[in-house]
Amino acid sequence: MTRSIVLRGGVGAVALALAVTACGGSTKPAASSTPSPSAATTSSTTTTADTTNTVAAQLYAGLDQLLRQHVDLTANVVQTAITKGVGSNNTKLALEALDQNTQGLGAAIGSVYGAAAQQAFLKMWRAHIGFFVNYTIGVATKNASMVTTAQTDLKGYISQFSTFVAGATKLPAAAVAADLQGHVTTLETAINAIVAKSSDAGTDISMAAMHMDGTAQVLAQGIVSSKGLTGAVAGAGSALRAGLTGLLIQHVAATGFVVETAVANGGNLTVPEVKGAIAALSANTDSLGAAIGSVYGAAAQQAFLTMWRAHIGFFVNYTLGVATKNASMVSTAQNDLKGYISQFSTFIAGATKLPAAAVAADLQGHVSTLETAINDIVAGSPAASADLSMAEAHMAGTAAVLAKGIASSAPAKFSS
C-alpha cells in the first residue's frame, strides 16, 4: 500500500507506547479514556507482521488518533454550541469530551518527559483551546475585536508551544511553528464554515483533521529519534496502521457530522450544509476504498466500496427511523447491518486471514457504538459528544487489528 494513499486519508495505545519507550516496557501507563484492543501486544521481537506494532508504529498511530480527535471534538463543540447554545449543558459536556482528549495527550507527554512537562503541555494546550472558543464566539457574534484578539493569542501559542516541542524532540522550532500554523489555519477555516452553516463545513473539518496526520508523523519521528526508540515511523507497516487509524476515525466523525447537520435541519438531506457533510463522508469512503485497492487490487476495491457504502446507507435508514420513531424502519436497518457484519467480516477474513468471528465481533462494536451516538444526537442528549468520541476510539483498535492482518497477508509490501 502506498504511503500517499493511506497516510493522508486519515487514544488508543499511545500512552502505552510512550510508557514503553520511557520505561523499557516494564511500567504500566497512566489510564487512558480510550483503550485500544491492541494495547497489550507490544513485543520485543519484530516479525514482518509486527511492523504495524513496533513502538514507533504504536506511537505514530496513537498520536494520529489523539490529534485527529482533538480536531473532530473541537468541531463538535462548535457545532453543538451553534445548535444548542454556548451555555447549554450539551456544549458543557462537549467541552468535557474535548478535555478528556486533552488529558490523553497530556498523559502521553508525561509518560515520556515527566510530570512537569505534562503540566506545562496541559497549560498551553488548554489555553489554545480557549483561544479557539473565543475565536468561535467572535465569529458567531460578528465581534471583529474578539476575533482579532483570539488570533493574536493563537500566534502567541504557536510561538510558545513550538519552543516547548522543539526543546523536547530536537525538531527545528521554525518547522514546528509552521506546522502549528497549519493546524490553526485549517481549524479556523472549519470553524468559520460551521458557524456559517456552509456546504464546505464537512470537507473543511476533514481537511483540518487530515492536517494532524502529518503533525503526528513529525512528532512521532522527533520522539523516536530523540529517544532512540525501535521501529520506523515512516516504514510501510507504521504508515499503514496510522493511515487506517485516521481513515476509520474520520468515518465515524464524518458520519456523526452528517447526523448532526441533518437533525439541525429537520431531517432535510438536501440542505447545502447536509449535502456537503454527506460529500465529505463519501470522500472518506473513496479513500478507504483506494487503500484497500492499493493492496488487493481493483476488484477488491469495488467489492469493498459496495459493502461500505451499503452500510452507510443502513446507518442513514437507522437514523431516519429513530428520528421519525418508525420502529419498523429501525428494525429493518438493524437487520441490514447484521447482514453487513456477516458479509463484510467474510470479505475481510478472506483477504487478511484474520478469524471471521473476531472480525464480526469488532464490526458489531462499530455498529453498536455508532448507533448509541446516533440515538443521542437525534434525542439531543448531552451524552452525544462522549458517545461519539467512544465510537471514534473503537476504530483505533479496529485499525490496529486490520493493519496487522493486511501486513501479514502482503508481507512483501510491509516488511519495513
C-alpha positions as CSV (number, residue, x, y, z in Angstrom):
1,M,0.0,0.0,0.0
2,T,1.5,3.3,-1.0
3,R,2.0,5.7,1.9
4,S,0.4,8.6,0.0
5,I,-2.9,6.8,-0.2
6,V,-3.2,5.6,3.3
7,L,-1.4,8.2,5.3
8,R,-3.1,11.3,4.0
9,G,-6.5,9.7,4.1
10,G,-6.7,9.9,7.5
11,V,-6.1,7.3,22.1
12,G,-5.8,4.1,21.9
13,A,-2.4,2.8,22.7
14,V,-0.3,6.0,22.6
15,A,0.2,6.3,26.3
16,L,1.3,2.7,26.5
17,A,3.6,3.1,23.5
18,L,5.2,6.1,25.1
19,A,5.4,4.5,28.5
20,V,7.2,1.5,26.9
21,T,9.7,3.9,25.3
22,A,10.4,5.6,28.6
23,C,10.4,2.6,30.9
24,G,11.6,-0.3,28.7
25,G,8.1,-1.8,28.6
26,S,8.0,-2.7,32.3
27,T,5.8,0.1,33.6
28,K,2.0,0.3,33.2
29,P,1.0,3.6,31.7
30,A,-1.4,6.2,33.1
31,A,-5.0,5.2,32.5
32,S,-6.5,6.3,29.1
33,S,-10.1,7.3,28.5
34,T,-10.0,5.5,25.1
35,P,-8.4,2.0,25.5
36,S,-7.3,0.0,22.5
37,P,-7.7,-3.7,22.0
38,S,-4.1,-3.7,20.7
39,A,-2.6,-2.1,23.8
40,A,-1.0,-5.2,25.2
41,T,0.5,-6.5,22.0
42,T,4.0,-4.9,22.1
43,S,6.7,-7.3,21.5
44,S,10.5,-7.0,21.8
45,T,10.8,-9.2,18.7
46,T,9.6,-7.8,15.4
47,T,8.5,-10.1,12.5
48,T,7.2,-8.9,9.2
49,A,3.6,-8.8,10.5
50,D,4.8,-6.9,13.6
51,T,5.9,-3.9,11.6
52,T,2.5,-2.4,12.3
53,N,3.1,-2.8,16.1
54,T,6.6,-1.6,16.8
55,V,6.9,1.1,19.4
56,A,7.3,3.7,16.6
57,A,4.1,2.4,14.9
58,Q,2.1,2.5,18.1
59,L,3.4,6.0,18.8
60,Y,2.5,7.3,15.4
61,A,-0.9,5.7,15.3
62,G,-1.7,6.8,18.9
63,L,-0.7,10.4,18.2
64,D,-2.7,10.4,15.0
65,Q,-5.7,9.2,16.9
66,L,-5.4,11.8,19.7
67,L,-4.6,14.7,17.3
68,R,-7.4,13.9,14.9
69,Q,-9.9,13.5,17.7
70,H,-8.7,16.9,19.0
71,V,-9.9,18.5,15.7
72,D,-13.1,16.4,15.5
73,L,-14.1,17.1,19.1
74,T,-13.3,20.8,18.7
75,A,-15.6,20.9,15.6
76,N,-18.2,19.0,17.6
77,V,-18.0,21.7,20.4
78,V,-18.6,24.4,17.8
79,Q,-21.4,22.5,16.1
80,T,-23.0,21.9,19.5
81,A,-22.7,25.5,20.6
82,I,-24.3,26.7,17.4
83,T,-27.2,24.3,17.6
84,K,-27.7,24.1,21.3
85,G,-26.3,27.3,22.6
86,V,-22.9,28.3,24.1
87,G,-24.2,28.0,27.7
88,S,-26.2,24.7,27.2
89,N,-25.4,21.5,29.1
90,N,-24.8,19.8,25.7
91,T,-22.0,22.3,25.0
92,K,-20.6,21.9,28.5
93,L,-20.3,18.1,28.1
94,A,-18.9,18.5,24.6
95,L,-16.2,20.6,26.1
96,E,-15.6,17.9,28.7
97,A,-15.3,15.3,26.0
98,L,-12.7,17.5,24.4
99,D,-10.8,17.9,27.7
100,Q,-10.7,14.1,28.0
101,N,-8.8,14.1,24.8
102,T,-6.5,16.8,26.2
103,Q,-5.8,14.7,29.2
104,G,-5.0,11.7,27.0
105,L,-2.4,13.9,25.1
106,G,-1.0,15.1,28.4
107,A,-0.7,11.6,29.8
108,A,1.2,10.6,26.6
109,I,3.6,13.6,27.0
110,G,4.1,12.9,30.7
111,S,4.8,9.2,30.2
112,V,8.0,10.2,28.2
113,Y,9.0,13.6,29.6
114,G,7.7,13.5,33.1
115,A,5.1,15.3,35.3
116,A,6.5,18.8,34.9
117,A,6.4,18.5,31.1
118,Q,2.9,17.1,31.3
119,Q,1.6,20.0,33.3
120,A,3.4,22.5,31.0
121,F,1.8,20.8,28.0
122,L,-1.7,20.8,29.6
123,K,-1.5,24.5,30.4
124,M,-0.6,25.5,26.9
125,W,-2.9,23.1,25.2
126,R,-5.9,24.1,27.2
127,A,-5.1,27.7,26.6
128,H,-5.1,27.3,22.9
129,I,-8.5,25.5,23.1
130,G,-9.8,28.6,25.0
131,F,-8.5,30.8,22.2
132,F,-10.4,28.7,19.6
133,V,-13.5,29.1,21.8
134,N,-13.0,32.8,21.9
135,Y,-12.5,32.9,18.1
136,T,-15.7,30.9,17.6
137,I,-17.7,33.3,19.8
138,G,-16.2,36.2,18.0
139,V,-17.1,34.8,14.6
140,A,-20.6,33.8,15.7
141,T,-21.4,37.2,17.2
142,K,-19.5,39.2,14.4
143,N,-17.2,40.7,17.0
144,A,-14.2,41.6,15.0
145,S,-12.2,42.7,18.0
146,M,-12.8,39.4,19.8
147,V,-11.7,37.5,16.6
148,T,-8.5,39.6,16.3
149,T,-7.6,39.1,20.0
150,A,-8.1,35.3,19.6
151,Q,-5.9,35.2,16.6
152,T,-3.2,37.2,18.3
153,D,-3.4,34.8,21.3
154,L,-3.1,31.9,18.9
155,K,0.0,33.4,17.4
156,G,1.5,33.6,20.9
157,Y,0.5,30.0,21.5
158,I,2.3,28.9,18.3
159,S,5.5,30.6,19.4
160,Q,5.4,29.3,22.9
161,F,4.3,25.7,22.1
162,S,6.8,25.3,19.2
163,T,9.6,26.2,21.6
164,F,8.3,23.6,24.0
165,V,8.0,20.9,21.4
166,A,11.4,21.7,19.8
167,G,13.1,21.5,23.2
168,A,11.7,18.1,23.9
169,T,12.1,16.5,20.5
170,K,15.0,18.4,19.0
171,L,12.9,19.2,15.9
172,P,13.5,22.7,14.4
173,A,11.3,25.2,16.2
174,A,10.6,27.0,12.9
175,A,9.3,23.8,11.3
176,V,7.1,23.0,14.3
177,A,5.7,26.6,14.3
178,A,4.9,26.3,10.6
179,D,3.0,23.0,11.3
180,L,1.1,24.6,14.2
181,Q,0.2,27.5,12.0
182,G,-1.3,24.9,9.6
183,H,-3.4,23.5,12.5
184,V,-4.6,26.9,13.4
185,T,-5.4,28.0,9.9
186,T,-7.3,24.8,8.9
187,L,-9.3,24.7,12.1
188,E,-10.2,28.4,11.8
189,T,-11.4,27.6,8.3
190,A,-13.5,24.8,9.6
191,I,-15.0,26.9,12.5
192,N,-15.9,29.6,10.0
193,A,-17.7,27.1,7.8
194,I,-19.6,25.5,10.7
195,V,-20.7,28.9,12.1
196,A,-21.8,29.9,8.6
197,K,-23.6,26.6,8.0
198,S,-21.6,26.3,4.8
199,S,-21.7,23.4,2.4
200,D,-17.9,23.3,2.9
201,A,-18.1,22.6,6.6
202,G,-17.8,18.8,6.3
203,T,-14.9,18.9,4.0
204,D,-13.1,21.7,6.0
205,I,-13.4,19.6,9.2
206,S,-11.9,16.6,7.3
207,M,-9.1,18.8,6.0
208,A,-8.3,20.1,9.5
209,A,-8.3,16.6,10.8
210,M,-6.1,15.3,8.0
211,H,-3.5,18.0,8.7
212,M,-3.0,16.3,12.0
213,D,-1.8,13.1,10.3
214,G,1.3,14.9,9.2
215,T,1.7,16.5,12.6
216,A,1.5,13.1,14.2
217,Q,4.2,11.7,11.9
218,V,6.6,14.6,12.5
219,L,6.1,14.5,16.3
220,A,6.5,10.7,16.4
221,Q,9.7,10.9,14.3
222,G,11.1,13.5,16.6
223,I,10.3,11.5,19.7
224,V,11.6,8.2,18.2
225,S,14.9,9.9,17.1
226,S,15.5,11.8,20.4
227,K,14.8,8.7,22.5
228,G,16.4,6.1,20.3
229,L,13.2,4.0,20.0
230,T,12.5,0.9,18.0
231,G,10.7,0.8,14.7
232,A,10.5,3.1,11.7
233,V,7.8,5.8,11.9
234,A,7.9,6.2,8.1
235,G,8.0,2.4,7.5
236,A,5.3,0.8,5.4
237,G,3.7,-1.0,8.4
238,S,3.7,2.0,10.6
239,A,2.2,4.2,7.8
240,L,-0.5,1.5,7.2
241,R,-1.6,1.5,10.8
242,A,-1.6,5.2,11.2
243,G,-3.4,5.7,7.9
244,L,-6.1,3.2,8.7
245,T,-6.5,4.8,12.1
246,G,-7.1,8.2,10.6
247,L,-9.5,7.0,7.9
248,L,-11.6,4.9,10.2
249,I,-11.8,7.6,12.9
250,Q,-12.8,10.1,10.3
251,H,-15.5,7.7,9.0
252,V,-17.2,7.9,12.4
253,A,-16.6,11.7,12.8
254,A,-18.0,12.4,9.3
255,T,-21.0,10.2,9.9
256,G,-21.6,12.0,13.2
257,F,-21.5,15.4,11.4
258,V,-23.9,14.2,8.8
259,V,-26.4,13.2,11.5
260,E,-25.8,16.4,13.5
261,T,-26.4,18.7,10.5
262,A,-29.4,16.6,9.3
263,V,-31.0,16.8,12.7
264,A,-30.3,20.6,12.9
265,N,-32.0,21.0,9.6
266,G,-35.1,19.0,10.5
267,G,-34.1,15.9,8.5
268,N,-33.8,17.7,5.2
269,L,-30.9,16.0,3.4
270,T,-31.0,18.5,0.5
271,V,-29.8,21.5,2.5
272,P,-26.3,22.5,1.3
273,E,-24.8,22.1,4.8
274,V,-26.1,18.5,4.9
275,K,-25.2,17.7,1.3
276,G,-21.7,18.9,2.0
277,A,-21.4,16.7,5.1
278,I,-22.5,13.7,3.0
279,A,-19.9,14.6,0.3
280,A,-17.2,14.6,3.0
281,L,-18.3,11.2,4.2
282,S,-18.3,9.9,0.7
283,A,-14.8,11.2,0.1
284,N,-13.6,9.3,3.2
285,T,-15.2,6.1,1.8
286,D,-13.4,6.6,-1.5
287,S,-10.1,7.0,0.4
288,L,-10.7,3.8,2.3
289,G,-11.5,2.0,-1.0
290,A,-8.3,3.3,-2.6
291,A,-6.3,2.0,0.4
292,I,-7.9,-1.5,0.0
293,G,-7.3,-1.4,-3.7
294,S,-3.6,-0.5,-3.4
295,V,-3.1,-3.8,-1.6
296,Y,-5.7,-6.2,-3.0
297,G,-6.5,-4.8,-6.5
298,A,-9.4,-3.1,-8.3
299,A,-11.9,-5.9,-7.8
300,A,-11.4,-5.9,-4.1
301,Q,-11.7,-2.2,-4.0
302,Q,-15.0,-2.3,-5.8
303,A,-16.3,-5.1,-3.6
304,F,-15.3,-3.0,-0.5
305,L,-16.9,0.1,-1.8
306,T,-20.2,-1.7,-2.5
307,M,-20.4,-3.1,1.0
308,W,-19.1,0.0,2.8
309,R,-21.5,2.4,1.0
310,A,-24.3,0.0,1.8
311,H,-23.6,0.0,5.5
312,I,-23.6,3.8,5.5
313,G,-27.0,3.7,3.8
314,F,-28.2,1.3,6.6
315,F,-27.0,3.9,9.2
316,V,-28.9,6.6,7.3
317,N,-32.0,4.5,7.4
318,Y,-31.5,3.7,11.1
319,T,-31.1,7.5,11.8
320,L,-34.3,8.3,9.9
321,G,-36.2,5.5,11.7
322,V,-35.0,6.8,15.1
323,A,-35.8,10.4,14.2
324,T,-39.3,9.6,12.9
325,K,-40.0,7.0,15.6
326,N,-40.5,4.4,12.9
327,A,-39.8,1.1,14.8
328,S,-40.2,-0.9,11.6
329,M,-37.6,1.2,9.8
330,V,-35.2,0.9,12.7
331,S,-35.6,-2.9,12.9
332,T,-35.0,-3.2,9.2
333,A,-31.9,-1.1,9.3
334,Q,-30.5,-3.2,12.2
335,N,-31.2,-6.4,10.3
336,D,-29.4,-4.9,7.3
337,L,-26.5,-4.0,9.5
338,K,-26.3,-7.6,10.8
339,G,-26.2,-8.8,7.2
340,Y,-23.4,-6.3,6.5
341,I,-21.4,-7.6,9.5
342,S,-21.7,-11.1,8.2
343,Q,-20.8,-10.3,4.6
344,F,-18.0,-7.8,5.4
345,S,-16.4,-10.0,8.0
346,T,-16.2,-12.8,5.5
347,F,-14.6,-10.4,3.0
348,I,-12.0,-9.1,5.5
349,A,-11.2,-12.6,6.8
350,G,-10.7,-13.8,3.3
351,A,-8.3,-11.0,2.5
352,T,-6.3,-10.9,5.7
353,K,-6.7,-14.4,7.2
354,L,-8.0,-12.9,10.4
355,P,-10.6,-15.0,12.1
356,A,-14.0,-14.1,10.7
357,A,-15.7,-14.4,14.1
358,A,-13.3,-11.9,15.6
359,V,-13.8,-9.5,12.7
360,A,-17.5,-9.8,13.1
361,A,-17.3,-9.1,16.8
362,D,-15.3,-5.9,16.1
363,L,-17.7,-4.8,13.4
364,Q,-20.5,-5.3,15.9
365,G,-18.7,-3.0,18.2
366,H,-18.6,-0.3,15.5
367,V,-22.3,-0.7,14.8
368,S,-23.2,-0.6,18.5
369,T,-21.1,2.4,19.4
370,L,-22.3,4.4,16.4
371,E,-25.9,3.5,17.0
372,T,-25.6,4.8,20.5
373,A,-24.1,8.0,19.3
374,I,-26.8,8.4,16.7
375,N,-29.5,7.8,19.3
376,D,-28.1,10.6,21.4
377,I,-27.6,13.1,18.6
378,V,-31.2,12.6,17.4
379,A,-32.5,12.9,21.0
380,G,-30.5,16.0,21.7
381,S,-28.8,14.2,24.6
382,P,-25.9,15.9,26.4
383,A,-24.2,12.4,26.2
384,A,-23.9,12.7,22.4
385,S,-20.3,14.1,22.4
386,A,-18.9,11.5,24.7
387,D,-20.6,8.6,22.9
388,L,-19.4,9.9,19.5
389,S,-15.8,10.1,21.0
390,M,-16.2,6.5,22.1
391,A,-17.4,5.4,18.7
392,E,-14.3,7.0,17.2
393,A,-12.0,5.5,19.7
394,H,-13.3,2.0,18.9
395,M,-12.0,2.4,15.4
396,A,-8.4,2.9,16.6
397,G,-8.4,-0.7,17.8
398,T,-10.1,-1.8,14.6
399,A,-7.3,-0.1,12.6
400,A,-4.6,-1.9,14.7
401,V,-6.1,-5.3,14.1
402,L,-6.8,-4.7,10.4
403,A,-3.3,-3.3,9.8
404,K,-1.7,-6.4,11.3
405,G,-3.9,-8.7,9.2
406,I,-3.2,-6.8,6.0
407,A,0.6,-6.7,6.7
408,S,0.5,-10.5,7.3
409,S,-1.3,-11.1,4.1
410,A,1.1,-9.0,2.0
411,P,4.5,-9.3,3.7
412,A,6.5,-8.1,0.7
413,K,4.6,-4.7,0.9
414,F,5.0,-4.3,4.6
415,S,8.5,-5.6,5.5
416,S,9.6,-2.2,6.8
